């Protein structure tokens, strides 16, 4: 008889394995419309209308800018940035959740050894009692076959969630890298402005001496000296004020690289901002190259799997249990063969009425799926916008830099002519004053345009995914 029961249990297990099926819907990536080409053209050759095989170099994309100090800072960021560390911890957590859900594929085995002294009352003319000891060593195993795909969909949902976390990690990393590059570019722009203003202060001091000498010689008035002195002092004030913004960029870089702003500093270094050729690729590649798009798509897959988990609740659950062990009233006979006890059998459970709970749960996860699909499409649309924005910025700013450089050359020529005519007594000092102010403004604008162009290049690289692609997802 016991053998027959065991065979029945084995048959039940086999049937459970053979008849198991997934209750959830099949997954397909939400459809999105992608343009065949980017709208912005490339008349200046700042970026490349690349072939499908061209791409931004994987990994250290910032090395395209050929700045050794920036390379060092980016390497520090990758190892010390706390936002990256937090995102990495989230990936480790999601991997642990996968292992938790996979454990449901296997049976659970428990044991609870016990030794108990018990007294039972007896009733009669002379009430008495019976006292005895019981020694038990039970072992219980239970297993729920995955008949309707609840466990499979749970594992799938957690796996997709882990992939989304991994993509989020790469997006956090790329964002931090781009933020650092932008802050570094802004800091170097302040250094370049400092170089311009230092030279301007020197030039204005020489102009002040010139007007003073001409006044002393009776060839000019004290008004011209006062005007020259005012402009010299104002230039010094601008030069001094640059330190405020530069310090803020330096502090931001310290935080991004995981260092205290109080102990971090970067030496001043005036450099001319430049943009390397950036292969923009074709629009359809963008869906595979941006980690935020990958994270949004994996979130859709996760939501789809969760619908399957919810639908599995409509079907009965089968649990197979087996209990065995040793039990005796004598410790001397506890571990003998006659002390063995066991039981085995299936248990079927089905919810008959839940007030619409399961149906509402399915509707909840269906709505979650619809929301994540909409978020995915919006992420794709935003990605194309960011690429087009920065392509346009590069196109416009490249032309602006070219024109502004010409404006600086014209302002330099105008100042030279005004100074010559002033020395010759042909024009008043006011003409020189205006020419000086115009040149300084044009020089400052030129530095700003170059910085903006470089930042647009950095943000274009970020918008294109920084050389990452979806094949790197675990």
C-alpha positions in Angstrom: 0.0 0.0 0.0 2.7 2.5 0.8 4.4 1.7 -2.5 1.2 2.5 -4.3 1.0 5.9 -2.6 4.5 6.7 -3.5 3.9 5.8 -7.2 0.7 7.9 -7.2 2.8 10.9 -5.9 5.4 10.3 -8.6 2.8 10.2 -11.3 1.3 13.4 -10.0 4.7 15.1 -10.1 5.2 13.9 -13.7 1.8 15.1 -14.8 2.5 18.5 -13.2 5.8 18.9 -15.1 4.3 17.8 -18.4 1.1 19.9 -18.2 2.7 23.1 -16.9 2.2 26.1 -19.1 2.7 29.9 -18.9 -0.4 32.0 -18.3 1.1 35.3 -19.3 1.0 37.1 -22.7 3.9 36.8 -25.2 6.2 39.8 -25.1 7.0 42.0 -28.1 8.9 45.3 -27.9 6.6 48.3 -28.4 6.7 49.7 -31.9 8.1 53.2 -32.4 8.5 55.2 -35.6 12.2 56.0 -36.4 13.3 58.5 -39.0 15.6 57.3 -41.8 18.1 60.2 -41.3 18.7 63.1 -38.9 17.3 66.4 -40.1 20.3 68.5 -39.3 23.0 68.7 -42.0 26.8 69.0 -41.5 28.1 71.8 -43.7 31.1 72.5 -41.4 32.2 68.9 -41.0 32.0 69.1 -37.2 30.3 65.7 -37.0 30.3 62.8 -39.4 27.2 61.6 -41.3 28.6 58.1 -40.7 28.0 54.8 -42.2 26.1 52.1 -40.1 29.4 50.6 -38.9 30.8 53.9 -37.6 30.4 54.6 -33.9 31.7 56.5 -31.0 34.5 54.5 -29.4 33.3 52.3 -26.6 34.3 53.1 -23.0 36.5 56.1 -22.7 34.7 58.5 -25.2 36.2 61.6 -23.5 39.6 60.6 -24.8 38.4 62.0 -28.2 39.1 65.5 -26.7 42.8 64.7 -26.1 43.0 66.3 -22.7 45.2 64.3 -20.2 43.7 66.0 -17.1 40.2 65.4 -18.3 41.1 61.7 -18.8 42.5 61.5 -15.3 39.3 63.1 -13.8 37.0 60.7 -15.7 39.0 57.7 -14.5 38.6 58.9 -10.9 34.9 59.4 -11.4 34.4 55.9 -12.6 35.9 54.5 -9.4 34.7 57.0 -6.8 31.4 58.6 -7.9 28.8 57.8 -5.3 25.8 57.9 -7.6 27.5 55.2 -9.7 28.2 53.3 -6.5 24.5 53.5 -5.5 23.4 52.3 -8.9 25.8 49.4 -8.8 24.4 48.4 -5.4 20.9 48.4 -7.0 22.2 46.0 -9.7 23.6 43.6 -7.0 20.3 43.8 -5.2 18.3 42.9 -8.3 20.6 40.0 -9.0 19.9 38.7 -5.5 16.2 39.0 -6.1 16.6 36.8 -9.2 18.2 34.1 -7.1 15.4 34.4 -4.6 12.8 33.8 -7.2 14.7 31.0 -8.8 14.8 29.2 -5.4 11.1 28.5 -5.9 11.8 26.0 -8.6 13.2 23.7 -5.9 11.5 22.0 -3.0 11.7 23.4 0.5 13.1 21.0 3.2 12.7 21.7 6.9 13.4 19.9 10.1 12.4 20.4 13.7 14.0 18.0 16.3 12.2 18.0 19.6 12.3 16.3 23.0 9.2 16.8 25.2 8.0 15.5 28.6 4.2 15.4 28.5 1.6 14.7 31.3 -1.9 13.6 30.3 -4.7 13.6 32.8 -6.9 10.6 33.3 -10.4 10.7 34.8 -12.2 8.2 36.9 -13.0 7.3 40.5 -9.4 8.2 41.3 -8.1 10.8 39.0 -4.5 10.3 38.0 -2.3 11.0 35.1 0.3 9.6 32.7 3.7 11.1 32.2 5.9 10.2 29.3 8.7 11.5 27.1 8.5 11.9 23.3 11.6 12.1 21.1 11.0 13.3 17.5 13.2 14.0 14.5 10.9 15.0 11.6 12.0 16.1 8.1 9.4 17.7 5.8 9.7 18.5 2.1 7.2 20.5 0.1 7.3 21.5 -3.6 4.8 23.5 -5.7 5.2 22.6 -9.4 5.1 25.7 -11.7 1.9 24.5 -13.5 0.8 27.9 -14.8 4.1 29.8 -15.1 3.9 31.8 -12.0 7.5 31.1 -11.0 8.7 31.4 -14.6 7.1 34.8 -15.0 8.4 35.9 -11.6 11.9 34.9 -12.5 11.5 36.6 -16.0 10.1 39.8 -14.4 13.0 39.9 -11.9 15.5 39.2 -14.7 14.1 42.0 -16.9 14.1 44.3 -13.8 17.8 43.4 -13.2 18.6 44.3 -16.8 16.8 47.6 -16.4 18.9 48.3 -13.3 22.0 47.4 -15.2 21.0 49.8 -18.0 20.2 52.5 -15.4 23.7 52.0 -14.0 25.2 52.7 -17.4 22.9 55.7 -17.8 24.0 57.1 -14.4 27.6 56.5 -15.3 27.2 58.2 -18.7 25.3 61.2 -17.2 28.1 61.6 -14.5 30.8 61.4 -17.2 29.1 64.0 -19.3 28.4 66.3 -16.4 32.1 66.1 -15.4 33.2 66.9 -19.0 30.8 69.8 -19.2 31.9 71.2 -15.8 35.5 70.8 -16.9 34.8 72.6 -20.1 33.1 75.5 -18.2 36.1 75.7 -15.8 38.6 75.9 -18.7 36.4 78.6 -20.3 36.8 80.6 -17.1 40.5 80.1 -17.3 40.5 81.3 -20.9 38.4 84.4 -19.9 40.9 85.0 -17.1 43.7 85.0 -19.7 41.8 87.5 -21.9 41.0 89.8 -18.9 44.5 89.6 -17.5 45.8 90.8 -20.9 43.0 93.4 -21.0 43.9 94.8 -17.6 47.5 95.1 -18.7 46.5 96.9 -21.9 44.1 99.2 -20.0 46.9 100.1 -17.5 49.1 101.1 -20.4 46.3 103.2 -21.8 45.9 104.9 -18.5 49.6 105.7 -18.4 49.3 107.1 -21.9 46.4 109.4 -21.1 48.2 110.5 -18.0 51.3 111.4 -19.9 49.3 113.3 -22.5 47.4 115.2 -19.8 50.7 116.1 -18.1 51.9 117.4 -21.5 48.8 119.5 -21.9 47.5 117.4 -24.8 44.6 115.9 -23.1 42.2 116.5 -20.1 41.8 114.9 -16.7 38.4 113.6 -18.0 40.2 111.2 -20.3 42.4 110.0 -17.5 39.3 109.4 -15.3 37.6 107.5 -18.1 40.7 105.3 -18.7 41.1 104.7 -14.9 37.4 103.7 -14.6 37.7 101.2 -17.5 40.9 99.8 -16.0 39.3 99.3 -12.6 36.1 97.8 -14.1 38.3 95.3 -16.0 40.0 94.3 -12.8 36.7 93.8 -11.1 35.5 91.5 -14.0 38.9 89.7 -13.7 38.5 89.1 -10.0 34.8 88.1 -10.3 35.8 85.1 -12.5 37.1 83.3 -9.5 33.7 82.9 -8.0 32.2 80.8 -10.9 35.5 78.9 -11.4 35.4 77.9 -7.8 31.9 76.5 -8.2 32.8 74.4 -11.2 35.9 73.1 -9.3 33.7 72.1 -6.3 31.2 70.4 -8.7 34.1 68.4 -10.2 35.3 67.4 -6.8 31.9 66.0 -5.9 31.6 64.1 -9.2 34.9 62.5 -8.6 34.0 61.5 -5.1 36.3 63.9 -3.3 35.8 66.7 -0.8 35.5 70.1 -2.3 37.7 71.4 0.6 40.7 69.4 -0.4 40.4 69.4 -4.2 41.8 71.9 -6.7 42.7 72.2 -10.3 45.5 74.4 -11.6 44.5 77.1 -14.0 45.1 76.3 -17.7 43.9 78.4 -20.5 43.0 76.2 -23.5 41.1 76.7 -26.7 37.9 74.6 -26.7 37.6 72.3 -29.6 35.2 69.5 -30.8 36.4 66.3 -32.4 34.6 64.7 -35.3 31.6 62.8 -33.8 30.0 60.0 -35.8 26.3 60.5 -35.3 25.3 57.2 -37.0 21.8 56.5 -38.3 18.6 57.1 -36.3 17.6 53.4 -36.0 20.9 52.7 -34.2 19.9 55.0 -31.4 17.4 52.5 -30.0 20.3 50.1 -29.3 22.9 52.7 -28.1 21.2 54.6 -25.3 21.1 53.0 -21.9 18.0 54.9 -20.9 16.1 53.5 -23.8 17.3 50.0 -22.9 16.2 50.5 -19.3 12.7 51.7 -20.5 12.3 48.8 -22.8 13.4 46.2 -20.1 10.8 47.9 -17.8 8.1 47.1 -20.4 9.3 43.5 -20.6 9.2 43.3 -16.8 5.6 44.7 -16.7 4.5 42.1 -19.3 5.9 39.2 -17.2 4.1 40.6 -14.2 0.8 40.2 -16.0 1.6 36.5 -16.3 2.2 36.3 -12.6 -1.2 37.9 -11.9 -3.0 35.7 -14.4 -1.6 32.5 -12.8 -3.6 33.3 -9.7 -6.8 32.2 -11.5 -5.6 28.6 -11.7 -5.4 26.0 -8.9 -2.1 25.5 -7.1 -0.7 22.0 -6.5 1.6 21.4 -3.6 3.4 18.1 -3.1 4.5 17.3 0.4 6.4 14.5 2.0 7.1 14.0 5.7 9.4 11.5 7.3 11.5 11.1 10.4 12.0 9.2 13.7 9.7 9.3 16.7 9.7 7.2 19.9 8.9 7.3 23.6 12.3 6.0 24.5 15.6 7.7 23.8 17.2 4.3 23.5 14.9 3.3 20.7 14.8 6.8 19.0 17.1 6.0 16.1 15.9 2.5 15.4 14.1 1.4 12.2 10.8 0.8 13.8 10.7 4.4 15.0 10.3 5.7 11.5 7.2 7.7 10.5 6.3 9.1 7.1 3.6 10.6 4.9 3.4 11.7 1.3 0.7 13.2 -0.8 -0.5 16.1 -3.0 -2.5 19.1 -2.0 -4.7 21.1 -4.4 -5.9 24.6 -3.6 -8.2 26.9 -5.5 -9.7 30.2 -4.6 -13.5 30.1 -5.1 -14.4 33.7 -4.3 -12.1 36.7 -3.8 -14.5 39.7 -4.5 -12.8 40.5 -7.8 -9.3 40.7 -6.3 -7.5 38.7 -9.0 -9.3 40.4 -11.9 -8.4 43.8 -10.5 -4.8 42.7 -10.0 -4.5 41.7 -13.7 -6.0 45.1 -14.7 -3.5 46.8 -12.4 -0.5 45.1 -14.1 -2.0 45.7 -17.5 -2.3 49.4 -16.8 1.3 49.3 -15.5 2.4 47.7 -18.8 0.6 50.4 -20.8 2.3 53.1 -18.8 5.8 51.6 -19.2 5.2 51.2 -22.9 4.2 54.9 -23.1 7.3 55.8 -21.1 9.4 53.8 -23.5 8.0 55.6 -26.5 8.5 59.0 -24.8 12.1 58.1 -24.0 12.7 57.3 -27.6 11.1 60.6 -28.7 13.2 62.6 -26.2 16.4 60.8 -27.4 15.8 61.9 -31.0 15.1 65.4 -29.8 18.3 65.6 -27.8 20.4 64.4 -30.8 18.7 66.9 -33.2 19.1 69.7 -30.6 22.8 69.1 -30.3 23.4 68.6 -34.0 21.7 71.9 -34.5 23.7 73.5 -31.8 26.9 72.3 -33.3 25.9 73.6 -36.7 24.8 77.0 -35.5 27.7 77.5 -33.0 30.3 76.5 -35.5 29.1 79.3 -37.8 28.9 81.7 -34.8 32.5 80.9 -33.8 33.7 81.6 -37.3 31.8 84.9 -37.5 32.8 86.0 -33.9 36.5 85.3 -34.7 36.2 87.7 -37.6 34.5 90.2 -35.3 37.4 90.0 -32.9 39.9 90.7 -35.7 37.9 93.7 -36.8 37.7 95.0 -33.3 41.5 94.6 -32.9 42.0 96.6 -36.1 39.5 99.2 -35.0 41.3 99.7 -31.6 44.7 99.9 -33.3 43.4 102.7 -35.7 41.7 104.5 -32.8 44.8 104.4 -30.7 47.0 105.7 -33.6 44.6 108.6 -34.3 44.4 109.4 -30.6 48.2 109.5 -30.3 48.3 111.9 -33.3 45.7 114.1 -31.7 43.1 113.5 -34.4 40.4 111.8 -32.3 39.3 112.1 -28.7 40.0 109.4 -26.1 36.4 108.4 -26.1 36.9 106.7 -29.5 39.7 104.5 -28.0 37.6 103.8 -25.0 34.7 102.5 -27.1 37.1 100.4 -29.3 38.6 98.8 -26.1 35.1 98.0 -24.7 34.0 96.5 -28.1 37.2 94.3 -28.4 36.8 93.0 -24.8 33.1 92.2 -25.4 33.9 90.4 -28.7 36.7 88.4 -27.1 34.5 87.3 -24.2 31.7 86.3 -26.7 34.2 84.3 -28.7 35.3 82.3 -25.6 31.6 81.7 -24.7 30.7 80.5 -28.2 33.7 78.1 -28.3 32.8 76.7 -24.9 29.1 76.3 -25.9 30.2 74.5 -29.0 32.4 72.0 -27.1 29.6 71.4 -24.6 27.2 70.7 -27.5 29.7 68.1 -28.7 29.8 66.5 -25.2 26.0 66.5 -25.0 25.8 65.0 -28.5 28.0 62.2 -27.5 25.8 61.7 -24.4 22.7 61.8 -26.6 24.2 59.1 -28.8 24.8 56.8 -25.9 28.6 57.4 -25.3 29.6 54.4 -27.3 27.4 52.0 -25.3 25.1 49.5 -26.9 22.4 47.0 -25.7 24.7 44.0 -26.3 26.5 44.9 -23.1 23.5 44.2 -21.0 24.0 41.1 -18.8 
